[in-house]
Amino acid sequence: MSSIGLVMKSSENAKLELKIKRLENDIHELKQKLAENRSLEAQLFHSQKMEALAHLAGGIAHDFNNILQCILGYTEIALFEKSEQNSDYEFFKKIESHVKRGCRLTEQFLSFGRRIEPKLKPTNLNSIVGNLKHLLKQALPKMIAVDLKLASDLKTIKADQGQCEQIMMNLCINARDAMAENGQLTIKTENCFLESAPEPSLPNIPPGEFVCLSVSDNGPGIPPKVQRRMYDPFFTTKAKGKGTGLGLSMVYAIVKNHGGFITCESEMNVGTTFRIYLPTACEKEHQQEPIEGKSNSVSLCGDERILFIEDESDILATIQRYLKTYGYDVVTAQSGEEGLAKYLKNRFDLVVMDLGMPGMGGMKCLEQILARDSNAKIVIVSGYRSDRRIDDALEAGAIAFLEKPMSLPTLTNTVRTILNHHTQTAWKEQKQIPSFKIFSNGKKIPLGANGVC
């Protein structure tokens, strides 16, 4: 072969090799895009599944909270009619306590599906750790030792108890999964004063007092590359089916919603410590909390006429009986249609209604009442506070919202506070809306102490 032919052959081979390399690069990029698409599809499927679970959780929560409302109502009536010296009094107090635990479990179930705005009130983290002891015993292998180092003088924070429980359970479950069966889990609380953020990567914070919650394990540690992504939703290093990738992202969101921040200190083959910093509550905030229970400071009695609309007969029975002990004339209805008909035939000073009812439902009933009487005072009730209908009802003209299960003293306090304002105009001008759960215009004020006749 001539030299010219060899040069041409060499040139063709070079072009062919270049094409092969380009094809190899294209194939590699295509594989990467396919992998990314599969990951996005998996995240989309997971997101859709979580949304479906959220809707399912809403329905279950509403029904379950109705059951808890019935139990709580009968229990509080029994407590109201017994003295503290009665032999059965403590038994009913225990039932009341377990119902409230059930309420917190319902909230945790709901937060699994979607974010819930925190209900902030003065809280001691030590008491939450104490409440979780029995759950940790069930969730952790017996070979894992749990060491509690709780500050005896721990300061109060403004927090949502259910969401704080969720923070601790998520961190403890993560620690469990990282350790061998003979691991060591340490939960510590302490007061601290911070002049600046404890890590450069955190945003600037004003100097102040914080409560620090630490959860430590002696597991293998978290690699730096994992630490950079561990708060990302759906990111997990666990085997398929073993983790959702939502635990730490939910912890991060909850802490941020509480005005705090989270840090992680991890050393390979030594262990990991997560620290949660939450700002302390000032004394003024302590005093603004409404007081539940029996007190002689404010009378809750009245002779006004109240229409209570609710499809659960046991809830109607307990609330009617309780309010009648304070002198109120209580008329009940078990559907929106029946409630509307009774309202149009009689004069009522206040309407309390459930939103989730069969037939025309609570929302349409509310709209029909307000269309005929713009000065009607209406309090809405629901077993599911993360419901768009609640915002719609408040915007339509409802005065306040109470979440089931509600204590009967809380209901009576709300009723008296509203009725003490003689006109709807006074309500709207003064924006004196009871600060229990959710309120129109976002205005919140403390209620007076509960009282008896």
KESEBA-216267 format. One line per 4 residues: number of its first residue (from 0); their letters; for each residue x, y, z of C-alpha. Coordinates in nm, 3 decimals, m for minus. Last residue first. Example, Ala and Ser with C-alpha at 12.3 -4.5 7.8 and 13.67 -1.06 7.14 Angstrom:
2
1> SA> 1.367:m0.106:0.714 ~ 1.230:m0.450:0.780 .
This chain:
453
452> CVGN> m7.123:2.961:8.886 ~ m6.790:2.819:8.769 ~ m6.480:2.975:8.621 ~ m6.234:2.954:8.336 .
448> AGLP> m5.954:3.206:8.334 ~ m5.968:3.491:8.086 ~ m5.883:3.439:7.722 ~ m5.553:3.542:7.566 .
444> IKKG> m5.556:3.733:7.236 ~ m5.475:3.620:6.883 ~ m5.538:3.790:6.550 ~ m5.457:3.592:6.233 .
440> NSFI> m5.735:3.770:6.041 ~ m5.967:3.484:6.136 ~ m5.847:3.256:6.415 ~ m5.702:2.909:6.443 .
436> KFSP> m5.655:2.708:6.764 ~ m5.750:2.863:7.098 ~ m5.711:3.239:7.083 ~ m6.067:3.363:7.120 .
432> IQKQ> m6.125:3.655:6.878 ~ m6.134:4.009:7.010 ~ m6.081:4.177:6.672 ~ m6.199:4.502:6.833 .
428> EKWA> m6.384:4.622:6.522 ~ m6.495:4.276:6.404 ~ m6.614:4.160:6.743 ~ m6.785:4.488:6.824 .
424> TQTH> m6.968:4.469:6.492 ~ m7.085:4.115:6.573 ~ m7.266:4.261:6.870 ~ m7.291:4.200:7.245 .
420> HNLI> m6.937:4.089:7.321 ~ m6.975:3.881:7.639 ~ m7.131:3.614:7.417 ~ m6.796:3.543:7.254 .
416> TRVT> m6.606:3.505:7.580 ~ m6.884:3.294:7.733 ~ m6.892:3.048:7.442 ~ m6.513:3.021:7.426 .
412> NTLT> m6.489:2.951:7.800 ~ m6.762:2.688:7.771 ~ m6.579:2.518:7.484 ~ m6.248:2.520:7.673 .
408> PLSM> m6.419:2.386:7.986 ~ m6.569:2.107:7.769 ~ m6.227:2.002:7.644 ~ m6.192:1.995:7.268 .
404> PKEL> m6.132:1.675:7.070 ~ m6.175:1.822:6.825 ~ m6.040:2.158:6.717 ~ m6.223:2.479:6.793 .
400> FAIA> m6.247:2.754:6.532 ~ m6.356:3.113:6.583 ~ m6.582:3.391:6.455 ~ m6.717:3.237:6.134 .
396> GAEL> m6.765:3.507:5.868 ~ m6.686:3.368:5.521 ~ m6.311:3.410:5.577 ~ m6.332:3.191:5.886 .
392> ADDI> m6.532:2.931:5.693 ~ m6.288:2.934:5.400 ~ m5.990:2.894:5.635 ~ m6.163:2.596:5.798 .
388> RRDS> m6.265:2.453:5.460 ~ m5.897:2.436:5.361 ~ m5.851:2.161:5.618 ~ m5.536:2.116:5.824 .
384> RYGS> m5.738:2.144:6.148 ~ m5.896:1.800:6.127 ~ m6.150:1.701:6.394 ~ m6.363:2.003:6.319 .
380> VIVI> m6.562:2.273:6.499 ~ m6.690:2.609:6.375 ~ m6.808:2.893:6.598 ~ m7.086:3.110:6.455 .
376> KANS> m7.220:3.446:6.574 ~ m7.497:3.557:6.337 ~ m7.486:3.927:6.251 ~ m7.516:3.869:5.873 .
372> DRAL> m7.848:3.689:5.924 ~ m8.006:3.534:5.614 ~ m7.686:3.499:5.408 ~ m7.498:3.421:5.730 .
368> IQEL> m7.723:3.121:5.796 ~ m7.694:2.994:5.437 ~ m7.315:3.032:5.435 ~ m7.283:2.841:5.763 .
364> CKMG> m7.510:2.562:5.635 ~ m7.300:2.539:5.318 ~ m6.984:2.501:5.523 ~ m7.131:2.255:5.774 .
360> GMGP> m7.248:1.989:5.535 ~ m7.541:1.989:5.289 ~ m7.595:1.619:5.354 ~ m7.335:1.448:5.572 .
356> MGLD> m7.134:1.645:5.830 ~ m6.772:1.758:5.847 ~ m6.786:2.126:5.940 ~ m6.918:2.082:6.295 .
352> MVVL> m7.134:2.363:6.427 ~ m7.161:2.603:6.721 ~ m7.426:2.874:6.676 ~ m7.469:3.163:6.919 .
348> DFRN> m7.740:3.401:7.041 ~ m8.019:3.206:6.877 ~ m8.367:3.325:6.774 ~ m8.600:3.059:6.637 .
344> KLYK> m8.762:2.945:6.311 ~ m8.473:3.024:6.072 ~ m8.217:2.871:6.308 ~ m8.421:2.552:6.343 .
340> ALGE> m8.442:2.504:5.964 ~ m8.068:2.574:5.921 ~ m7.978:2.319:6.190 ~ m8.202:2.051:6.041 .
336> EGSQ> m8.048:2.099:5.694 ~ m7.693:2.112:5.831 ~ m7.745:1.785:6.012 ~ m7.782:1.647:6.365 .
332> ATVV> m7.947:1.946:6.537 ~ m7.933:2.050:6.902 ~ m8.091:2.328:7.110 ~ m7.906:2.444:7.421 .
328> DYGY> m8.059:2.691:7.669 ~ m7.759:2.792:7.879 ~ m7.766:2.781:8.259 ~ m7.412:2.666:8.334 .
324> TKLY> m7.525:2.307:8.397 ~ m7.702:2.334:8.059 ~ m7.362:2.372:7.890 ~ m7.249:2.033:8.022 .
320> RQIT> m7.566:1.844:7.931 ~ m7.577:1.986:7.579 ~ m7.206:1.916:7.527 ~ m7.236:1.555:7.642 .
316> ALID> m7.552:1.478:7.442 ~ m7.439:1.647:7.122 ~ m7.111:1.456:7.127 ~ m7.300:1.131:7.184 .
312> SEDE> m7.537:1.207:6.892 ~ m7.256:1.257:6.637 ~ m7.401:1.460:6.345 ~ m7.328:1.799:6.503 .
308> IFLI> m7.513:2.133:6.504 ~ m7.529:2.313:6.841 ~ m7.772:2.605:6.861 ~ m7.722:2.819:7.170 .
304> REDG> m7.980:3.025:7.361 ~ m7.844:3.264:7.622 ~ m7.901:3.214:7.995 ~ m7.543:3.248:8.110 .
300> CLSV> m7.281:3.108:8.344 ~ m6.905:3.118:8.274 ~ m6.827:3.324:8.584 ~ m6.469:3.449:8.608 .
296> SNSK> m6.223:3.417:8.898 ~ m6.380:3.116:9.071 ~ m6.158:2.862:8.902 ~ m6.202:2.514:8.763 .
292> GEIP> m5.980:2.397:8.483 ~ m5.816:2.541:8.177 ~ m5.608:2.857:8.189 ~ m5.548:3.055:7.874 .
288> EQQH> m5.176:3.117:7.811 ~ m5.075:3.482:7.824 ~ m4.883:3.452:8.151 ~ m4.616:3.226:8.013 .
284> EKEC> m4.562:3.456:7.714 ~ m4.481:3.744:7.949 ~ m4.221:3.529:8.127 ~ m4.020:3.488:7.807 .
280> ATPL> m4.005:3.158:7.621 ~ m3.666:3.004:7.544 ~ m3.536:2.977:7.187 ~ m3.490:2.622:7.049 .
276> YIRF> m3.152:2.469:6.963 ~ m3.156:2.106:6.843 ~ m2.826:1.919:6.859 ~ m2.761:1.598:6.662 .
272> TTGV> m2.467:1.392:6.785 ~ m2.301:1.114:6.585 ~ m2.061:0.835:6.669 ~ m1.700:0.713:6.693 .
268> NMES> m1.626:0.499:6.385 ~ m1.636:0.812:6.164 ~ m1.692:1.133:6.357 ~ m2.021:1.320:6.348 .
264> ECTI> m2.140:1.658:6.476 ~ m2.478:1.769:6.345 ~ m2.648:2.103:6.402 ~ m3.013:2.207:6.411 .
260> FGGH> m3.184:2.545:6.424 ~ m3.467:2.718:6.608 ~ m3.757:2.951:6.527 ~ m4.016:2.678:6.587 .
256> NKVI> m4.092:2.649:6.215 ~ m3.718:2.588:6.158 ~ m3.718:2.301:6.408 ~ m4.022:2.145:6.241 .
252> AYVM> m3.873:2.176:5.892 ~ m3.537:2.021:5.995 ~ m3.708:1.732:6.175 ~ m3.928:1.672:5.869 .
248> SLGL> m3.619:1.667:5.644 ~ m3.451:1.432:5.892 ~ m3.727:1.172:5.871 ~ m3.832:1.210:5.505 .
244> GTGK> m3.591:0.975:5.325 ~ m3.863:0.709:5.328 ~ m3.655:0.430:5.485 ~ m3.627:0.050:5.484 .
240> GKAK> m3.815:m0.021:5.159 ~ m3.501:0.013:4.950 ~ m3.193:m0.008:5.170 ~ m3.103:0.292:5.384 .
236> TTFF> m2.882:0.574:5.255 ~ m3.176:0.810:5.228 ~ m3.266:1.129:5.041 ~ m3.641:1.161:4.990 .
232> PDYM> m3.647:1.523:5.116 ~ m3.299:1.674:5.160 ~ m3.186:1.703:5.523 ~ m2.913:1.435:5.478 .
228> RRQV> m2.763:1.597:5.169 ~ m2.438:1.759:5.290 ~ m2.411:1.510:5.575 ~ m2.397:1.226:5.321 .
224> KPPI> m2.084:1.370:5.156 ~ m1.929:1.422:5.502 ~ m1.972:1.054:5.597 ~ m2.207:0.992:5.892 .
220> GPGN> m2.077:0.804:6.197 ~ m2.027:0.433:6.267 ~ m2.266:0.429:6.565 ~ m2.201:0.551:6.917 .
216> DSVS> m2.523:0.754:6.935 ~ m2.613:1.106:7.050 ~ m2.940:1.302:7.071 ~ m2.891:1.654:7.207 .
212> LCVF> m3.168:1.901:7.301 ~ m3.049:2.257:7.361 ~ m3.267:2.521:7.525 ~ m3.178:2.869:7.408 .
208> EGPP> m3.102:3.208:7.558 ~ m3.009:3.499:7.337 ~ m2.775:3.668:7.094 ~ m2.947:3.738:6.760 .
204> INPL> m2.890:3.466:6.502 ~ m2.686:3.476:6.181 ~ m2.764:3.192:5.944 ~ m2.591:2.856:5.991 .
200> SPEP> m2.293:2.750:5.778 ~ m2.045:2.912:6.020 ~ m2.158:2.678:6.303 ~ m2.253:2.763:6.664 .
196> ASEL> m2.452:3.070:6.546 ~ m2.369:3.378:6.754 ~ m2.384:3.502:7.112 ~ m2.552:3.184:7.230 .
192> FCNE> m2.664:3.129:7.589 ~ m2.731:2.769:7.687 ~ m2.974:2.566:7.894 ~ m2.941:2.189:7.882 .
188> TKIT> m3.114:1.871:7.767 ~ m2.943:1.539:7.690 ~ m3.051:1.216:7.525 ~ m2.780:0.949:7.500 .
184> LQGN> m2.811:0.627:7.298 ~ m2.547:0.356:7.349 ~ m2.523:0.055:7.118 ~ m2.534:m0.317:7.192 .
180> EAMA> m2.760:m0.403:6.899 ~ m2.529:m0.227:6.655 ~ m2.598:0.135:6.581 ~ m2.712:0.333:6.275 .
176> DRAN> m3.072:0.209:6.274 ~ m3.112:0.295:6.642 ~ m2.969:0.645:6.587 ~ m3.219:0.707:6.306 .
172> ICLN> m3.500:0.582:6.532 ~ m3.382:0.817:6.810 ~ m3.369:1.118:6.576 ~ m3.716:1.048:6.437 .
168> MMIQ> m3.861:0.986:6.786 ~ m3.710:1.306:6.923 ~ m3.837:1.530:6.645 ~ m4.182:1.365:6.652 .
164> ECQG> m4.213:1.427:7.025 ~ m4.130:1.793:6.959 ~ m4.405:1.795:6.694 ~ m4.661:1.663:6.941 .
160> QDAK> m4.557:1.911:7.211 ~ m4.579:2.218:6.987 ~ m4.331:2.467:7.128 ~ m4.272:2.789:7.318 .
156> ITKL> m3.978:2.702:7.545 ~ m3.944:2.674:7.922 ~ m3.607:2.666:8.095 ~ m3.435:2.353:8.222 .
152> DSAL> m3.336:2.376:8.590 ~ m3.297:2.001:8.647 ~ m3.104:1.957:8.322 ~ m3.176:1.614:8.174 .
148> KLDV> m2.903:1.359:8.107 ~ m3.093:1.048:7.998 ~ m2.890:0.739:7.905 ~ m3.053:0.471:7.690 .
144> AIMK> m2.872:0.137:7.652 ~ m2.936:m0.059:7.332 ~ m2.957:m0.432:7.411 ~ m3.333:m0.411:7.471 .
140> PLAQ> m3.386:m0.319:7.105 ~ m3.540:0.026:7.059 ~ m3.894:0.111:6.940 ~ m4.090:m0.044:7.228 .
136> KLLH> m3.869:0.097:7.503 ~ m3.860:0.427:7.315 ~ m4.240:0.448:7.326 ~ m4.241:0.391:7.704 .
132> KLNG> m3.986:0.666:7.764 ~ m4.157:0.916:7.535 ~ m4.357:1.090:7.808 ~ m4.038:1.153:8.007 .
128> VISN> m3.867:1.311:7.708 ~ m4.172:1.537:7.666 ~ m4.157:1.634:8.036 ~ m3.789:1.724:8.000 .
124> LNTP> m3.865:1.943:7.699 ~ m4.072:2.180:7.915 ~ m4.343:2.354:7.716 ~ m4.508:2.697:7.706 .
120> KLKP> m4.744:2.693:7.406 ~ m4.702:2.680:7.030 ~ m4.953:2.496:6.815 ~ m4.733:2.415:6.517 .
116> EIRR> m4.867:2.451:6.162 ~ m4.913:2.106:6.015 ~ m4.709:1.973:5.723 ~ m4.850:1.683:5.531 .
112> GFSL> m4.881:1.306:5.540 ~ m4.669:1.214:5.839 ~ m4.796:1.531:6.011 ~ m5.141:1.373:6.026 .
108> FQET> m5.016:1.066:6.210 ~ m4.825:1.286:6.455 ~ m5.142:1.487:6.516 ~ m5.341:1.171:6.581 .
104> LRCG> m5.078:1.055:6.830 ~ m5.109:1.386:7.015 ~ m5.485:1.346:7.042 ~ m5.446:0.991:7.170 .
100> RKVH> m5.221:1.122:7.446 ~ m5.500:1.365:7.536 ~ m5.740:1.071:7.561 ~ m5.490:0.893:7.786 .
96> SEIK> m5.483:1.188:8.029 ~ m5.863:1.207:8.045 ~ m5.881:0.835:8.120 ~ m5.622:0.885:8.398 .
92> KFFE> m5.828:1.171:8.542 ~ m6.133:0.944:8.535 ~ m5.949:0.685:8.744 ~ m5.825:0.954:8.983 .
88> YDSN> m6.181:1.070:9.057 ~ m6.324:0.724:9.119 ~ m6.257:0.718:9.496 ~ m6.413:1.064:9.541 .
84> QESK> m6.188:1.307:9.727 ~ m6.137:1.519:9.416 ~ m6.512:1.582:9.412 ~ m6.729:1.431:9.143 .
80> EFLA> m6.983:1.592:8.906 ~ m6.726:1.778:8.696 ~ m6.507:1.469:8.675 ~ m6.795:1.260:8.538 .
76> IETY> m6.882:1.537:8.292 ~ m6.516:1.552:8.191 ~ m6.508:1.177:8.126 ~ m6.830:1.180:7.920 .
72> GLIC> m6.692:1.458:7.702 ~ m6.343:1.310:7.668 ~ m6.481:0.975:7.552 ~ m6.716:1.140:7.300 .
68> QLIN> m6.442:1.375:7.176 ~ m6.200:1.083:7.139 ~ m6.450:0.909:6.910 ~ m6.498:1.229:6.708 .
64> NFDH> m6.118:1.261:6.693 ~ m6.098:0.914:6.540 ~ m6.354:1.001:6.272 ~ m6.180:1.327:6.177 .
60> AIGG> m5.834:1.171:6.200 ~ m5.934:0.882:5.972 ~ m6.062:1.120:5.706 ~ m5.758:1.345:5.725 .
56> ALHA> m5.518:1.050:5.731 ~ m5.667:0.918:5.407 ~ m5.617:1.256:5.244 ~ m5.259:1.272:5.371 .
52> LAEM> m5.194:0.912:5.265 ~ m5.296:1.004:4.911 ~ m5.056:1.297:4.925 ~ m4.780:1.070:5.055 .
48> KQSH> m4.841:0.827:4.770 ~ m4.828:1.110:4.519 ~ m4.497:1.228:4.667 ~ m4.356:0.875:4.658 .
44> FLQA> m4.464:0.835:4.295 ~ m4.307:1.172:4.212 ~ m3.988:1.076:4.397 ~ m3.971:0.744:4.213 .
40> ELSR> m4.033:0.918:3.880 ~ m3.760:1.170:3.962 ~ m3.516:0.889:4.044 ~ m3.609:0.700:3.726 .
36> NEAL> m3.561:1.021:3.527 ~ m3.219:1.077:3.686 ~ m3.115:0.720:3.601 ~ m3.239:0.765:3.244 .
32> KQKL> m3.049:1.094:3.221 ~ m2.731:0.926:3.344 ~ m2.774:0.640:3.099 ~ m2.825:0.888:2.816 .
28> EHID> m2.510:1.077:2.919 ~ m2.310:0.751:2.911 ~ m2.458:0.653:2.574 ~ m2.376:0.997:2.433 .
24> NELR> m2.019:0.972:2.568 ~ m1.979:0.625:2.412 ~ m2.119:0.754:2.086 ~ m1.874:1.043:2.090 .
20> KIKL> m1.588:0.805:2.163 ~ m1.695:0.577:1.878 ~ m1.720:0.875:1.643 ~ m1.366:0.984:1.738 .
16> ELKA> m1.237:0.629:1.688 ~ m1.395:0.624:1.341 ~ m1.242:0.959:1.251 ~ m0.899:0.839:1.365 .
12> NESS> m0.939:0.516:1.168 ~ m1.034:0.713:0.856 ~ m0.727:0.933:0.895 ~ m0.499:0.629:0.937 .
8> KMVL> m0.642:0.472:0.623 ~ m0.594:0.795:0.430 ~ m0.232:0.821:0.551 ~ m0.169:0.457:0.462 .
4> GISS> m0.315:0.507:0.114 ~ m0.092:0.809:0.055 ~ 0.211:0.605:0.168 ~ 0.129:0.344:m0.092 .
0> M> 0.000:0.000:0.000 .
